[in-house]
Amino acid sequence: MQAAPVRATAIPTFSTALRAVESLLMSSGQRTARRNAWTSVLEDRRRAKDRVEAQRVLEAVTSARP
């Protein structure tokens, strides 16, 4: 008795599926604008996180002084 052949079909990720739907519903300019906006949001979050960390370091240095 032989084993049944295995088919390797990749299951799309959620983001891949979302981009496929996005490409059907929006023009390329809208897609580009949306991606640019999301990239800006992520960059703003990163900068905010960096600011909080810098503030903590400054407060630690200031409180450590005699």
URTACOR-V594024 format. One record per helix or strand of 3 or more residues. SS is the DSSP state (A for helix, B for strand). FROM is the first residue (numbers start at 1). TO is the last residue. If there is no record, write none. Layout:
# URTACOR-V594024
ss=SS from=FROM to=TO
ss=SS from=FROM to=TO
This chain:
# URTACOR-V594024
ss=A from=14 to=25
ss=A from=28 to=64
